[in-house]
Amino acid sequence: MEAPRASRPWVGIGWMALTGLFFVCVTGIVRYLGSDIPAAQSAFIRYAIGLVLMAPFLGPLLRADMSGRTL
């Protein structure tokens, strides 16, 4: 059995601050484009940027051995 990982609250705080900054940046980009593009394209831009930002985390997450009850 693996030992529990140490609690790192500052890492969590840093990730939350970075995430908030990214949300503000994406919203600013979509508002800057304004009514020049249709709503569907602005939604696509939001999701595409989100996918690019999440891509580095998807590989390890998909390779992780998660059984029925992983805590």
mmJSON file of the N, C-alpha and C atoms, coordinates in Angstrom:
{"data_MODEL":{"atom_site":{
"group_PDB":["ATOM","ATOM","ATOM","ATOM","ATOM","ATOM","ATOM","ATOM","ATOM","ATOM","ATOM","ATOM","ATOM","ATOM","ATOM","ATOM","ATOM","ATOM","ATOM","ATOM","ATOM","ATOM","ATOM","ATOM","ATOM","ATOM","ATOM","ATOM","ATOM","ATOM","ATOM","ATOM","ATOM","ATOM","ATOM","ATOM","ATOM","ATOM","ATOM","ATOM","ATOM","ATOM","ATOM","ATOM","ATOM","ATOM","ATOM","ATOM","ATOM","ATOM","ATOM","ATOM","ATOM","ATOM","ATOM","ATOM","ATOM","ATOM","ATOM","ATOM","ATOM","ATOM","ATOM","ATOM","ATOM","ATOM","ATOM","ATOM","ATOM","ATOM","ATOM","ATOM","ATOM","ATOM","ATOM","ATOM","ATOM","ATOM","ATOM","ATOM","ATOM","ATOM","ATOM","ATOM","ATOM","ATOM","ATOM","ATOM","ATOM","ATOM","ATOM","ATOM","ATOM","ATOM","ATOM","ATOM","ATOM","ATOM","ATOM","ATOM","ATOM","ATOM","ATOM","ATOM","ATOM","ATOM","ATOM","ATOM","ATOM","ATOM","ATOM","ATOM","ATOM","ATOM","ATOM","ATOM","ATOM","ATOM","ATOM","ATOM","ATOM","ATOM","ATOM","ATOM","ATOM","ATOM","ATOM","ATOM","ATOM","ATOM","ATOM","ATOM","ATOM","ATOM","ATOM","ATOM","ATOM","ATOM","ATOM","ATOM","ATOM","ATOM","ATOM","ATOM","ATOM","ATOM","ATOM","ATOM","ATOM","ATOM","ATOM","ATOM","ATOM","ATOM","ATOM","ATOM","ATOM","ATOM","ATOM","ATOM","ATOM","ATOM","ATOM","ATOM","ATOM","ATOM","ATOM","ATOM","ATOM","ATOM","ATOM","ATOM","ATOM","ATOM","ATOM","ATOM","ATOM","ATOM","ATOM","ATOM","ATOM","ATOM","ATOM","ATOM","ATOM","ATOM","ATOM","ATOM","ATOM","ATOM","ATOM","ATOM","ATOM","ATOM","ATOM","ATOM","ATOM","ATOM","ATOM","ATOM","ATOM","ATOM","ATOM","ATOM","ATOM","ATOM","ATOM","ATOM","ATOM","ATOM","ATOM","ATOM","ATOM"],
"id":[1,2,3,4,5,6,7,8,9,10,11,12,13,14,15,16,17,18,19,20,21,22,23,24,25,26,27,28,29,30,31,32,33,34,35,36,37,38,39,40,41,42,43,44,45,46,47,48,49,50,51,52,53,54,55,56,57,58,59,60,61,62,63,64,65,66,67,68,69,70,71,72,73,74,75,76,77,78,79,80,81,82,83,84,85,86,87,88,89,90,91,92,93,94,95,96,97,98,99,100,101,102,103,104,105,106,107,108,109,110,111,112,113,114,115,116,117,118,119,120,121,122,123,124,125,126,127,128,129,130,131,132,133,134,135,136,137,138,139,140,141,142,143,144,145,146,147,148,149,150,151,152,153,154,155,156,157,158,159,160,161,162,163,164,165,166,167,168,169,170,171,172,173,174,175,176,177,178,179,180,181,182,183,184,185,186,187,188,189,190,191,192,193,194,195,196,197,198,199,200,201,202,203,204,205,206,207,208,209,210,211,212,213],
"type_symbol":["N","C","C","N","C","C","N","C","C","N","C","C","N","C","C","N","C","C","N","C","C","N","C","C","N","C","C","N","C","C","N","C","C","N","C","C","N","C","C","N","C","C","N","C","C","N","C","C","N","C","C","N","C","C","N","C","C","N","C","C","N","C","C","N","C","C","N","C","C","N","C","C","N","C","C","N","C","C","N","C","C","N","C","C","N","C","C","N","C","C","N","C","C","N","C","C","N","C","C","N","C","C","N","C","C","N","C","C","N","C","C","N","C","C","N","C","C","N","C","C","N","C","C","N","C","C","N","C","C","N","C","C","N","C","C","N","C","C","N","C","C","N","C","C","N","C","C","N","C","C","N","C","C","N","C","C","N","C","C","N","C","C","N","C","C","N","C","C","N","C","C","N","C","C","N","C","C","N","C","C","N","C","C","N","C","C","N","C","C","N","C","C","N","C","C","N","C","C","N","C","C","N","C","C","N","C","C","N","C","C","N","C","C"],
"label_atom_id":["N","CA","C","N","CA","C","N","CA","C","N","CA","C","N","CA","C","N","CA","C","N","CA","C","N","CA","C","N","CA","C","N","CA","C","N","CA","C","N","CA","C","N","CA","C","N","CA","C","N","CA","C","N","CA","C","N","CA","C","N","CA","C","N","CA","C","N","CA","C","N","CA","C","N","CA","C","N","CA","C","N","CA","C","N","CA","C","N","CA","C","N","CA","C","N","CA","C","N","CA","C","N","CA","C","N","CA","C","N","CA","C","N","CA","C","N","CA","C","N","CA","C","N","CA","C","N","CA","C","N","CA","C","N","CA","C","N","CA","C","N","CA","C","N","CA","C","N","CA","C","N","CA","C","N","CA","C","N","CA","C","N","CA","C","N","CA","C","N","CA","C","N","CA","C","N","CA","C","N","CA","C","N","CA","C","N","CA","C","N","CA","C","N","CA","C","N","CA","C","N","CA","C","N","CA","C","N","CA","C","N","CA","C","N","CA","C","N","CA","C","N","CA","C","N","CA","C","N","CA","C","N","CA","C","N","CA","C","N","CA","C","N","CA","C","N","CA","C"],
"label_alt_id":[null,null,null,null,null,null,null,null,null,null,null,null,null,null,null,null,null,null,null,null,null,null,null,null,null,null,null,null,null,null,null,null,null,null,null,null,null,null,null,null,null,null,null,null,null,null,null,null,null,null,null,null,null,null,null,null,null,null,null,null,null,null,null,null,null,null,null,null,null,null,null,null,null,null,null,null,null,null,null,null,null,null,null,null,null,null,null,null,null,null,null,null,null,null,null,null,null,null,null,null,null,null,null,null,null,null,null,null,null,null,null,null,null,null,null,null,null,null,null,null,null,null,null,null,null,null,null,null,null,null,null,null,null,null,null,null,null,null,null,null,null,null,null,null,null,null,null,null,null,null,null,null,null,null,null,null,null,null,null,null,null,null,null,null,null,null,null,null,null,null,null,null,null,null,null,null,null,null,null,null,null,null,null,null,null,null,null,null,null,null,null,null,null,null,null,null,null,null,null,null,null,null,null,null,null,null,null,null,null,null,null,null,null],
"label_comp_id":["MET","MET","MET","GLU","GLU","GLU","ALA","ALA","ALA","PRO","PRO","PRO","ARG","ARG","ARG","ALA","ALA","ALA","SER","SER","SER","ARG","ARG","ARG","PRO","PRO","PRO","TRP","TRP","TRP","VAL","VAL","VAL","GLY","GLY","GLY","ILE","ILE","ILE","GLY","GLY","GLY","TRP","TRP","TRP","MET","MET","MET","ALA","ALA","ALA","LEU","LEU","LEU","THR","THR","THR","GLY","GLY","GLY","LEU","LEU","LEU","PHE","PHE","PHE","PHE","PHE","PHE","VAL","VAL","VAL","CYS","CYS","CYS","VAL","VAL","VAL","THR","THR","THR","GLY","GLY","GLY","ILE","ILE","ILE","VAL","VAL","VAL","ARG","ARG","ARG","TYR","TYR","TYR","LEU","LEU","LEU","GLY","GLY","GLY","SER","SER","SER","ASP","ASP","ASP","ILE","ILE","ILE","PRO","PRO","PRO","ALA","ALA","ALA","ALA","ALA","ALA","GLN","GLN","GLN","SER","SER","SER","ALA","ALA","ALA","PHE","PHE","PHE","ILE","ILE","ILE","ARG","ARG","ARG","TYR","TYR","TYR","ALA","ALA","ALA","ILE","ILE","ILE","GLY","GLY","GLY","LEU","LEU","LEU","VAL","VAL","VAL","LEU","LEU","LEU","MET","MET","MET","ALA","ALA","ALA","PRO","PRO","PRO","PHE","PHE","PHE","LEU","LEU","LEU","GLY","GLY","GLY","PRO","PRO","PRO","LEU","LEU","LEU","LEU","LEU","LEU","ARG","ARG","ARG","ALA","ALA","ALA","ASP","ASP","ASP","MET","MET","MET","SER","SER","SER","GLY","GLY","GLY","ARG","ARG","ARG","THR","THR","THR","LEU","LEU","LEU"],
"label_asym_id":["A","A","A","A","A","A","A","A","A","A","A","A","A","A","A","A","A","A","A","A","A","A","A","A","A","A","A","A","A","A","A","A","A","A","A","A","A","A","A","A","A","A","A","A","A","A","A","A","A","A","A","A","A","A","A","A","A","A","A","A","A","A","A","A","A","A","A","A","A","A","A","A","A","A","A","A","A","A","A","A","A","A","A","A","A","A","A","A","A","A","A","A","A","A","A","A","A","A","A","A","A","A","A","A","A","A","A","A","A","A","A","A","A","A","A","A","A","A","A","A","A","A","A","A","A","A","A","A","A","A","A","A","A","A","A","A","A","A","A","A","A","A","A","A","A","A","A","A","A","A","A","A","A","A","A","A","A","A","A","A","A","A","A","A","A","A","A","A","A","A","A","A","A","A","A","A","A","A","A","A","A","A","A","A","A","A","A","A","A","A","A","A","A","A","A","A","A","A","A","A","A","A","A","A","A","A","A","A","A","A","A","A","A"],
"label_entity_id":["1","1","1","1","1","1","1","1","1","1","1","1","1","1","1","1","1","1","1","1","1","1","1","1","1","1","1","1","1","1","1","1","1","1","1","1","1","1","1","1","1","1","1","1","1","1","1","1","1","1","1","1","1","1","1","1","1","1","1","1","1","1","1","1","1","1","1","1","1","1","1","1","1","1","1","1","1","1","1","1","1","1","1","1","1","1","1","1","1","1","1","1","1","1","1","1","1","1","1","1","1","1","1","1","1","1","1","1","1","1","1","1","1","1","1","1","1","1","1","1","1","1","1","1","1","1","1","1","1","1","1","1","1","1","1","1","1","1","1","1","1","1","1","1","1","1","1","1","1","1","1","1","1","1","1","1","1","1","1","1","1","1","1","1","1","1","1","1","1","1","1","1","1","1","1","1","1","1","1","1","1","1","1","1","1","1","1","1","1","1","1","1","1","1","1","1","1","1","1","1","1","1","1","1","1","1","1","1","1","1","1","1","1"],
"label_seq_id":[1,1,1,2,2,2,3,3,3,4,4,4,5,5,5,6,6,6,7,7,7,8,8,8,9,9,9,10,10,10,11,11,11,12,12,12,13,13,13,14,14,14,15,15,15,16,16,16,17,17,17,18,18,18,19,19,19,20,20,20,21,21,21,22,22,22,23,23,23,24,24,24,25,25,25,26,26,26,27,27,27,28,28,28,29,29,29,30,30,30,31,31,31,32,32,32,33,33,33,34,34,34,35,35,35,36,36,36,37,37,37,38,38,38,39,39,39,40,40,40,41,41,41,42,42,42,43,43,43,44,44,44,45,45,45,46,46,46,47,47,47,48,48,48,49,49,49,50,50,50,51,51,51,52,52,52,53,53,53,54,54,54,55,55,55,56,56,56,57,57,57,58,58,58,59,59,59,60,60,60,61,61,61,62,62,62,63,63,63,64,64,64,65,65,65,66,66,66,67,67,67,68,68,68,69,69,69,70,70,70,71,71,71],
"pdbx_PDB_ins_code":[null,null,null,null,null,null,null,null,null,null,null,null,null,null,null,null,null,null,null,null,null,null,null,null,null,null,null,null,null,null,null,null,null,null,null,null,null,null,null,null,null,null,null,null,null,null,null,null,null,null,null,null,null,null,null,null,null,null,null,null,null,null,null,null,null,null,null,null,null,null,null,null,null,null,null,null,null,null,null,null,null,null,null,null,null,null,null,null,null,null,null,null,null,null,null,null,null,null,null,null,null,null,null,null,null,null,null,null,null,null,null,null,null,null,null,null,null,null,null,null,null,null,null,null,null,null,null,null,null,null,null,null,null,null,null,null,null,null,null,null,null,null,null,null,null,null,null,null,null,null,null,null,null,null,null,null,null,null,null,null,null,null,null,null,null,null,null,null,null,null,null,null,null,null,null,null,null,null,null,null,null,null,null,null,null,null,null,null,null,null,null,null,null,null,null,null,null,null,null,null,null,null,null,null,null,null,null,null,null,null,null,null,null],
"Cartn_x":[0.844,0.0,0.891,0.49,1.27,1.002,2.052,1.906,1.13,0.324,-0.44,0.493,0.074,0.867,0.721,1.765,1.755,0.778,0.154,-0.762,0.049,-0.312,0.408,-0.611,-1.093,-2.14,-1.677,-0.397,0.067,0.054,0.274,0.195,-1.246,-2.183,-3.6,-4.017,-3.539,-3.847,-3.271,-2.05,-1.433,-2.213,-2.646,-3.439,-4.763,-5.402,-6.67,-6.468,-5.388,-5.11,-4.815,-4.044,-3.742,-4.999,-5.855,-7.108,-7.976,-8.075,-8.848,-8.302,-6.985,-6.354,-6.694,-6.647,-6.988,-8.445,-9.359,-10.765,-10.934,-10.238,-10.319,-9.753,-8.635,-8.021,-8.927,-9.52,-10.405,-11.635,-12.195,-13.35,-12.968,-11.783,-11.308,-11.13,-10.611,-10.438,-11.787,-12.75,-14.075,-14.763,-14.621,-15.236,-14.546,-13.236,-12.507,-13.016,-13.263,-13.8,-15.235,-15.937,-17.262,-18.267,-19.001,-20.064,-19.559,-18.236,-17.681,-17.851,-18.028,-18.184,-19.469,-20.052,-21.278,-21.015,-22.086,-21.976,-21.369,-21.684,-21.137,-19.619,-19.114,-17.661,-16.98,-17.61,-17.0,-17.001,-18.05,-18.058,-16.966,-16.77,-15.709,-14.342,-14.128,-12.853,-12.623,-13.655,-13.532,-13.137,-13.835,-13.563,-12.213,-11.818,-10.523,-9.38,-9.491,-8.452,-8.419,-9.58,-9.634,-8.997,-9.227,-8.627,-7.112,-6.621,-5.172,-4.546,-5.218,-4.683,-4.761,-5.733,-5.881,-5.095,-4.61,-3.93,-2.752,-1.894,-0.785,-1.227,-2.428,-2.897,-3.67,-4.103,-4.929,-4.15,-2.908,-2.108,-1.926,-1.363,-1.2,-2.529,-3.566,-4.865,-5.427,-5.259,-5.761,-4.918,-3.623,-2.751,-2.855,-3.457,-3.536,-4.383,-3.937,-4.657,-5.696,-6.888,-7.951,-8.92,-8.964,-9.892,-11.211,-12.107,-13.443,-13.465,-12.583,-12.607,-11.232,-10.979,-9.717,-9.96,-9.247,-9.426,-8.216],
"Cartn_y":[-1.176,0.0,1.241,2.234,3.46,4.421,5.096,6.083,7.29,7.915,9.097,10.252,11.026,12.187,13.318,14.109,15.24,16.303,16.973,18.054,19.257,19.793,20.958,22.048,22.776,23.764,24.896,25.262,26.373,25.992,24.736,24.289,24.415,24.009,24.139,25.592,26.452,27.878,28.444,28.035,28.495,28.052,26.77,26.279,27.032,27.312,28.043,29.466,30.121,31.475,31.459,30.483,30.366,30.078,29.219,28.915,30.163,30.926,32.17,33.13,33.229,34.087,33.616,32.305,31.773,32.049,31.914,32.221,33.678,34.567,35.992,36.241,35.594,35.78,35.293,34.131,33.586,34.473,34.932,35.827,37.137,37.648,38.872,38.695,37.541,37.278,37.242,36.545,36.442,37.8,38.576,39.913,40.854,40.689,41.514,41.239,39.979,39.635,40.124,40.208,40.816,40.216,41.086,40.637,40.376,40.36,40.074,38.611,37.74,36.317,35.796,34.756,34.17,33.522,33.309,32.73,31.332,30.551,29.196,29.226,30.175,30.269,30.744,31.647,32.085,30.94,30.117,28.946,27.967,27.788,26.902,27.41,28.718,29.293,28.992,29.151,28.86,27.404,26.488,25.066,24.661,25.24,24.91,25.367,26.562,27.043,26.174,25.798,24.913,23.564,23.016,21.732,21.844,22.927,23.123,23.219,23.901,24.042,22.741,21.886,20.623,19.473,19.619,18.534,17.935,18.733,18.117,17.206,17.409,16.615,15.373,15.323,14.211,12.904,12.952,11.741,10.981,11.619,10.91,10.468,11.253,10.901,9.647,9.537,8.37,7.126,7.313,6.175,5.7,6.49,6.137,4.881,4.014,2.779,3.065,3.358,3.676,2.506,1.917,0.824,1.393,0.537,0.964,1.936,1.748,2.605,3.218,4.333,5.042,6.306,6.453,7.65,8.512],
"Cartn_z":[0.0,0.0,0.0,-0.739,-0.893,0.262,0.706,1.78,1.27,2.129,1.692,1.342,0.36,-0.064,0.943,1.054,1.976,1.479,2.399,2.053,1.582,0.444,-0.099,-0.443,0.556,0.282,-0.631,-0.587,-1.43,-2.903,-3.197,-4.587,-5.077,-4.247,-4.602,-4.78,-3.908,-4.015,-5.304,-5.641,-6.886,-8.115,-8.118,-9.255,-9.375,-8.259,-8.299,-8.811,-8.397,-8.883,-10.381,-10.83,-12.256,-13.07,-12.552,-13.229,-13.341,-12.272,-12.319,-13.356,-13.44,-14.444,-15.854,-16.085,-17.407,-17.763,-16.79,-17.06,-17.482,-16.801,-17.133,-18.533,-18.863,-20.189,-21.304,-21.133,-22.169,-22.328,-21.23,-21.312,-21.995,-21.706,-22.356,-23.855,-24.274,-25.711,-26.408,-25.81,-26.435,-26.457,-25.413,-25.417,-26.391,-26.55,-27.511,-28.932,-29.217,-30.535,-30.681,-29.567,-29.518,-30.465,-31.108,-31.998,-33.415,-33.6,-34.922,-35.317,-34.323,-34.625,-33.996,-34.579,-34.001,-32.638,-31.898,-30.558,-30.595,-31.611,-31.697,-31.85,-32.613,-32.771,-31.494,-30.767,-29.505,-28.489,-28.492,-27.611,-28.027,-29.33,-29.805,-29.358,-29.418,-28.975,-27.497,-26.685,-25.256,-25.021,-25.701,-25.495,-26.072,-27.183,-27.783,-26.881,-26.329,-25.415,-24.162,-23.657,-22.496,-22.77,-23.959,-24.321,-24.413,-24.984,-25.085,-23.692,-22.784,-21.434,-20.641,-20.946,-20.228,-20.84,-22.06,-22.767,-21.992,-21.345,-20.615,-19.465,-18.947,-17.82,-18.252,-19.503,-19.95,-20.062,-20.538,-20.691,-19.386,-18.352,-17.075,-16.463,-16.68,-16.127,-16.796,-18.107,-18.827,-18.542,-18.25,-17.964,-16.519,-15.658,-14.245,-14.069,-13.186,-12.9,-11.824,-12.266,-11.313,-11.233,-10.074,-9.872,-9.367,-9.0,-8.578,-7.426,-6.46,-5.276,-5.059,-5.72,-5.575,-4.778,-3.673,-2.842,-2.923],
"occupancy":[1.0,1.0,1.0,1.0,1.0,1.0,1.0,1.0,1.0,1.0,1.0,1.0,1.0,1.0,1.0,1.0,1.0,1.0,1.0,1.0,1.0,1.0,1.0,1.0,1.0,1.0,1.0,1.0,1.0,1.0,1.0,1.0,1.0,1.0,1.0,1.0,1.0,1.0,1.0,1.0,1.0,1.0,1.0,1.0,1.0,1.0,1.0,1.0,1.0,1.0,1.0,1.0,1.0,1.0,1.0,1.0,1.0,1.0,1.0,1.0,1.0,1.0,1.0,1.0,1.0,1.0,1.0,1.0,1.0,1.0,1.0,1.0,1.0,1.0,1.0,1.0,1.0,1.0,1.0,1.0,1.0,1.0,1.0,1.0,1.0,1.0,1.0,1.0,1.0,1.0,1.0,1.0,1.0,1.0,1.0,1.0,1.0,1.0,1.0,1.0,1.0,1.0,1.0,1.0,1.0,1.0,1.0,1.0,1.0,1.0,1.0,1.0,1.0,1.0,1.0,1.0,1.0,1.0,1.0,1.0,1.0,1.0,1.0,1.0,1.0,1.0,1.0,1.0,1.0,1.0,1.0,1.0,1.0,1.0,1.0,1.0,1.0,1.0,1.0,1.0,1.0,1.0,1.0,1.0,1.0,1.0,1.0,1.0,1.0,1.0,1.0,1.0,1.0,1.0,1.0,1.0,1.0,1.0,1.0,1.0,1.0,1.0,1.0,1.0,1.0,1.0,1.0,1.0,1.0,1.0,1.0,1.0,1.0,1.0,1.0,1.0,1.0,1.0,1.0,1.0,1.0,1.0,1.0,1.0,1.0,1.0,1.0,1.0,1.0,1.0,1.0,1.0,1.0,1.0,1.0,1.0,1.0,1.0,1.0,1.0,1.0,1.0,1.0,1.0,1.0,1.0,1.0,1.0,1.0,1.0,1.0,1.0,1.0],
"B_iso_or_equiv":[0.0,0.0,0.0,0.0,0.0,0.0,0.0,0.0,0.0,0.0,0.0,0.0,0.0,0.0,0.0,0.0,0.0,0.0,0.0,0.0,0.0,0.0,0.0,0.0,0.0,0.0,0.0,0.0,0.0,0.0,0.0,0.0,0.0,0.0,0.0,0.0,0.0,0.0,0.0,0.0,0.0,0.0,0.0,0.0,0.0,0.0,0.0,0.0,0.0,0.0,0.0,0.0,0.0,0.0,0.0,0.0,0.0,0.0,0.0,0.0,0.0,0.0,0.0,0.0,0.0,0.0,0.0,0.0,0.0,0.0,0.0,0.0,0.0,0.0,0.0,0.0,0.0,0.0,0.0,0.0,0.0,0.0,0.0,0.0,0.0,0.0,0.0,0.0,0.0,0.0,0.0,0.0,0.0,0.0,0.0,0.0,0.0,0.0,0.0,0.0,0.0,0.0,0.0,0.0,0.0,0.0,0.0,0.0,0.0,0.0,0.0,0.0,0.0,0.0,0.0,0.0,0.0,0.0,0.0,0.0,0.0,0.0,0.0,0.0,0.0,0.0,0.0,0.0,0.0,0.0,0.0,0.0,0.0,0.0,0.0,0.0,0.0,0.0,0.0,0.0,0.0,0.0,0.0,0.0,0.0,0.0,0.0,0.0,0.0,0.0,0.0,0.0,0.0,0.0,0.0,0.0,0.0,0.0,0.0,0.0,0.0,0.0,0.0,0.0,0.0,0.0,0.0,0.0,0.0,0.0,0.0,0.0,0.0,0.0,0.0,0.0,0.0,0.0,0.0,0.0,0.0,0.0,0.0,0.0,0.0,0.0,0.0,0.0,0.0,0.0,0.0,0.0,0.0,0.0,0.0,0.0,0.0,0.0,0.0,0.0,0.0,0.0,0.0,0.0,0.0,0.0,0.0,0.0,0.0,0.0,0.0,0.0,0.0],
"pdbx_formal_charge":[null,null,null,null,null,null,null,null,null,null,null,null,null,null,null,null,null,null,null,null,null,null,null,null,null,null,null,null,null,null,null,null,null,null,null,null,null,null,null,null,null,null,null,null,null,null,null,null,null,null,null,null,null,null,null,null,null,null,null,null,null,null,null,null,null,null,null,null,null,null,null,null,null,null,null,null,null,null,null,null,null,null,null,null,null,null,null,null,null,null,null,null,null,null,null,null,null,null,null,null,null,null,null,null,null,null,null,null,null,null,null,null,null,null,null,null,null,null,null,null,null,null,null,null,null,null,null,null,null,null,null,null,null,null,null,null,null,null,null,null,null,null,null,null,null,null,null,null,null,null,null,null,null,null,null,null,null,null,null,null,null,null,null,null,null,null,null,null,null,null,null,null,null,null,null,null,null,null,null,null,null,null,null,null,null,null,null,null,null,null,null,null,null,null,null,null,null,null,null,null,null,null,null,null,null,null,null,null,null,null,null,null,null],
"auth_seq_id":[1,1,1,2,2,2,3,3,3,4,4,4,5,5,5,6,6,6,7,7,7,8,8,8,9,9,9,10,10,10,11,11,11,12,12,12,13,13,13,14,14,14,15,15,15,16,16,16,17,17,17,18,18,18,19,19,19,20,20,20,21,21,21,22,22,22,23,23,23,24,24,24,25,25,25,26,26,26,27,27,27,28,28,28,29,29,29,30,30,30,31,31,31,32,32,32,33,33,33,34,34,34,35,35,35,36,36,36,37,37,37,38,38,38,39,39,39,40,40,40,41,41,41,42,42,42,43,43,43,44,44,44,45,45,45,46,46,46,47,47,47,48,48,48,49,49,49,50,50,50,51,51,51,52,52,52,53,53,53,54,54,54,55,55,55,56,56,56,57,57,57,58,58,58,59,59,59,60,60,60,61,61,61,62,62,62,63,63,63,64,64,64,65,65,65,66,66,66,67,67,67,68,68,68,69,69,69,70,70,70,71,71,71],
"auth_comp_id":["MET","MET","MET","GLU","GLU","GLU","ALA","ALA","ALA","PRO","PRO","PRO","ARG","ARG","ARG","ALA","ALA","ALA","SER","SER","SER","ARG","ARG","ARG","PRO","PRO","PRO","TRP","TRP","TRP","VAL","VAL","VAL","GLY","GLY","GLY","ILE","ILE","ILE","GLY","GLY","GLY","TRP","TRP","TRP","MET","MET","MET","ALA","ALA","ALA","LEU","LEU","LEU","THR","THR","THR","GLY","GLY","GLY","LEU","LEU","LEU","PHE","PHE","PHE","PHE","PHE","PHE","VAL","VAL","VAL","CYS","CYS","CYS","VAL","VAL","VAL","THR","THR","THR","GLY","GLY","GLY","ILE","ILE","ILE","VAL","VAL","VAL","ARG","ARG","ARG","TYR","TYR","TYR","LEU","LEU","LEU","GLY","GLY","GLY","SER","SER","SER","ASP","ASP","ASP","ILE","ILE","ILE","PRO","PRO","PRO","ALA","ALA","ALA","ALA","ALA","ALA","GLN","GLN","GLN","SER","SER","SER","ALA","ALA","ALA","PHE","PHE","PHE","ILE","ILE","ILE","ARG","ARG","ARG","TYR","TYR","TYR","ALA","ALA","ALA","ILE","ILE","ILE","GLY","GLY","GLY","LEU","LEU","LEU","VAL","VAL","VAL","LEU","LEU","LEU","MET","MET","MET","ALA","ALA","ALA","PRO","PRO","PRO","PHE","PHE","PHE","LEU","LEU","LEU","GLY","GLY","GLY","PRO","PRO","PRO","LEU","LEU","LEU","LEU","LEU","LEU","ARG","ARG","ARG","ALA","ALA","ALA","ASP","ASP","ASP","MET","MET","MET","SER","SER","SER","GLY","GLY","GLY","ARG","ARG","ARG","THR","THR","THR","LEU","LEU","LEU"],
"auth_asym_id":["A","A","A","A","A","A","A","A","A","A","A","A","A","A","A","A","A","A","A","A","A","A","A","A","A","A","A","A","A","A","A","A","A","A","A","A","A","A","A","A","A","A","A","A","A","A","A","A","A","A","A","A","A","A","A","A","A","A","A","A","A","A","A","A","A","A","A","A","A","A","A","A","A","A","A","A","A","A","A","A","A","A","A","A","A","A","A","A","A","A","A","A","A","A","A","A","A","A","A","A","A","A","A","A","A","A","A","A","A","A","A","A","A","A","A","A","A","A","A","A","A","A","A","A","A","A","A","A","A","A","A","A","A","A","A","A","A","A","A","A","A","A","A","A","A","A","A","A","A","A","A","A","A","A","A","A","A","A","A","A","A","A","A","A","A","A","A","A","A","A","A","A","A","A","A","A","A","A","A","A","A","A","A","A","A","A","A","A","A","A","A","A","A","A","A","A","A","A","A","A","A","A","A","A","A","A","A","A","A","A","A","A","A"],
"auth_atom_id":["N","CA","C","N","CA","C","N","CA","C","N","CA","C","N","CA","C","N","CA","C","N","CA","C","N","CA","C","N","CA","C","N","CA","C","N","CA","C","N","CA","C","N","CA","C","N","CA","C","N","CA","C","N","CA","C","N","CA","C","N","CA","C","N","CA","C","N","CA","C","N","CA","C","N","CA","C","N","CA","C","N","CA","C","N","CA","C","N","CA","C","N","CA","C","N","CA","C","N","CA","C","N","CA","C","N","CA","C","N","CA","C","N","CA","C","N","CA","C","N","CA","C","N","CA","C","N","CA","C","N","CA","C","N","CA","C","N","CA","C","N","CA","C","N","CA","C","N","CA","C","N","CA","C","N","CA","C","N","CA","C","N","CA","C","N","CA","C","N","CA","C","N","CA","C","N","CA","C","N","CA","C","N","CA","C","N","CA","C","N","CA","C","N","CA","C","N","CA","C","N","CA","C","N","CA","C","N","CA","C","N","CA","C","N","CA","C","N","CA","C","N","CA","C","N","CA","C","N","CA","C","N","CA","C","N","CA","C","N","CA","C","N","CA","C","N","CA","C"],
"pdbx_PDB_model_num":[1,1,1,1,1,1,1,1,1,1,1,1,1,1,1,1,1,1,1,1,1,1,1,1,1,1,1,1,1,1,1,1,1,1,1,1,1,1,1,1,1,1,1,1,1,1,1,1,1,1,1,1,1,1,1,1,1,1,1,1,1,1,1,1,1,1,1,1,1,1,1,1,1,1,1,1,1,1,1,1,1,1,1,1,1,1,1,1,1,1,1,1,1,1,1,1,1,1,1,1,1,1,1,1,1,1,1,1,1,1,1,1,1,1,1,1,1,1,1,1,1,1,1,1,1,1,1,1,1,1,1,1,1,1,1,1,1,1,1,1,1,1,1,1,1,1,1,1,1,1,1,1,1,1,1,1,1,1,1,1,1,1,1,1,1,1,1,1,1,1,1,1,1,1,1,1,1,1,1,1,1,1,1,1,1,1,1,1,1,1,1,1,1,1,1,1,1,1,1,1,1,1,1,1,1,1,1,1,1,1,1,1,1]
}}}
